[in-house]
Amino acid sequence: MTRRRLMVLFLLFILAALLAFPLRGVVFAYIIAPLSFIWFYLVYFYNVIPQQFFWFFILLAAAYFSLGSLLENPFKRKRPRRVRQQEMGEVEMLAQWIKDSKRGVYSRWRVSRALGLMATGILELRGGKSGRTRMLKGKDWNPPPGVQEYLETGLNGSFADYPLSASNTPFEVDVEKVVAFLESQLEMNRDNNK
């Protein structure tokens, strides 16, 4: 023990010794007397009640625990089985994000980012390469007005660039218009690959 701990213990011992004499009546009335009263009745009942009674309850408890582990417990409540929910696929997740996109800038940016990644995938299928800053340019890539900015902002921008109070953001484009454009680009890829 360190010297400091010994000093603290010594001071506590001195304090206890100083308080022991003035508080002996309180300690006796509220601690010692009730405990001795309880102890007296425990010993009294132990001596009055026959030993066979105690042994009977001990054997009964032992039989209950040993048979209870072998038999099915009727008191055990049945827990309902949890049905595992299937994880959503990419299309279902994107549909949920589109549904939630009215909540705020972050949810609209998340949809824009997912659709922008799809657009880069379409352009990569055509042989285009996207660098660190993804520019959506390629052969036959002519998006309607606002769609190019929507997709590029989702890819290269952040929702943090637009405060909550901003009413005019690039994410205000109709998502159906963007999806229709991407579908037309996929059909064009399919037609070119035939």
N, C-alpha and C positions, 0 to 999 in steps of 0.2 A: 504494500500500500504506500501511497505517496504521503508525504508529510502533511499536505493539505487535507487529505481525507481523514487522517488520524486526528487532526485538529477539529474538523467538523464533527466527527464521532464523539470526541471528548466533550465538546460544547453541548451536543445533544444529551449526553449522559448527565452533565451538570444540570442542564435545564430540567430533565426528567426528575432528577433527585430533588431539585428545589420545588417542583410542582407536586411531587408525590405526597408530601405531608398535608398541604392545604386541600388537595383534591381527593383524599382518601375516602371521605364520606360520599362524595358523588360517585366515585368509581365503585364503591361497595353497593350503593343503592341501585345504580343503573346497569352494572355489568356483573359483579360477583354474585349478588343475591338472585337475580333471575336465572343465571347459569346454574347455580347450585340447586335452585328449585326444580329446574328441568332435569338435572342429573338425578336428583332424589327420586322423582317420579319414574324416570326410565329404569333405575335400579329396582324400585318397588314393583313395577309391572313385570320386569324380567323375573323377579323372584316369586311373584304370586302366580303367574301363569305357568302351567305345567310345561315341562320340556317337550313332551310329545306334541303339543300344539305347535311349537316353533318348528320341530322336525317335519310335521305334516305339511306346513306351508312351504318349507324349503324343498321338500320332495315334489310337491305340487308345482312349484315354479320351475324346477329342473325338468319335470316331465313336459310342462307346457313349452318350454324353450326347445327341448330336444325334439318333440313331436311337431312343433310348429315349423321347424326348419324342414321337416320331411313332408309335411302335408301342405296343401295350398291354403294360404291364409284367407279366410273369408272376409276379414276386415280390410284387406288390402284393396284400395280403390283402383279401379281400372283407369289407366291413363289413356287418353285418346292418342292414337297414333298420328304422328305428324306426317302429312302428305308432302312429299318434296315437290316443290314447284320447279317446273322445268325452267331452265335458264332461257332468257330471251335470245333469239338470234339477232344478227346484225340488222336485218330489215325491220324486225319488230322493235328493236331498240331505237332505231332511227325514227320509226313512226311514233313512238312514245315521245321522243325528243321534239318532234315537230308539233305534236299535240300540246306539249308543255311550253312551246316557244313563246307563248303570249305572256309568260311570267315576267320576263325582264331581259336585259341586254345579254347576260351570260347565257341564258338558254337559247337565244337567237344566234349568238356567236357559236355555240356548240353545234347547232344544226349547220351553220355556214361552214364551219371547219370540216365537218363530216362530208358535206357535199363537195367542198373544195378538194378533199383527199380523193374522192371518187373521180373528180374531174382530172386530177393529175394522173390517176390510174388509167383513165381513158386515153389521155395524151401519150402516156408511156406505152400503151398498146400500139399506138400509131408510130412509135419509134422516137418520140420526143424524150428529152432528158430534162429533169427538173433539178436545179442546183439547190444551194442553200436557201436562196430566196426564190420561191416558186413563182414563176411567171407562166401564166396559162396562155400559151401561144402554140399554134400548130396548124397543120394543113386543114382547111375547111373548118376552122374554129371561128365562128362568127356568132357570138352570143347576142341576145337581145340587149337593149340598153339597161344598164344597172346590174346585169347578171355577172359580168366580168368583174366589176368592182366588189360585188357581194362575195364571190368565190375567192378572190385574191385577198380580201380583208379577212376572211375566215382562215385562210392559210397563213398569211404573213402578219396579221394584226392580232390584237388581243381585246378581250371585252373590257379590260381595264382602261383602254384608251378612250372609252366613251362613258362619261359619268351617267349616273342614274337619271339625271334631269334632262339628258340630251334627247331631243325628240326626233331629230333628223340624223339617222345613222345609216350606214350602208346596208344594215341588216333589215331594213324596212321593205325590201323587195319581196314580192309574193313567192313563197316557197314552191308553189305548184308550177309557176313559170320556170323556175330553175330546174326542177325535176323533169319537166317536159323537155327542156333543152338538153339535159344530160341523157335522157332516153333517146332523143333523136340522134345524139352523137354515138350512142351505143349501137343503134340500128345502122348508122352509117359505117361503123367499124365492121359490123356483121356483113353488110353488103359488100364491103371492100375485100373481106377475107374469103368470099365465095369463089 
